[in-house]
Amino acid sequence: MEYINNGTKVKDIQVAYIGGGSRGWAWTFMTDLAMEENISGTIRLYDIDHEAAERNETIGNHLMEREETPGDWKFEVKDSLKEAMTGADFAVISILPGTFDEMESDVHSCEDTV
């Protein structure tokens, strides 16, 4: 990583995105990154559905080409989890390890405490 302007801009962040073939979560993440001008780098997409990760690579890189997006990110599909993780500064995990019904307690259990 490289810090610019007294630490106000960070360049060349390497992010491993595990589950990088997802539609909803990945697209929201890519859109958020596209609007952020103070950080930039590479998002390494890895998913067991390789074709889905490739679609997100195309979508993300096209998003970065738009005039209205100040972000500077490159999206790359990686063939293995090891390749995605090696040298990464951060990892984002976006997987569904079961069914939506099984995940319900993980998502909604915190609502019971509010």
Secondary structure, 3 states (H helix, E strand, C coil): CEEECCCCEEEEEEEEEECCCCCHHHHHHHHHHHCCCCEEEEEEEECCCHHHHHHHHHHHHHHHCCCCCCCEEEEEECCCHHHHHCCCCEEEECCCCCCHHHHHHHHHHHHHHC
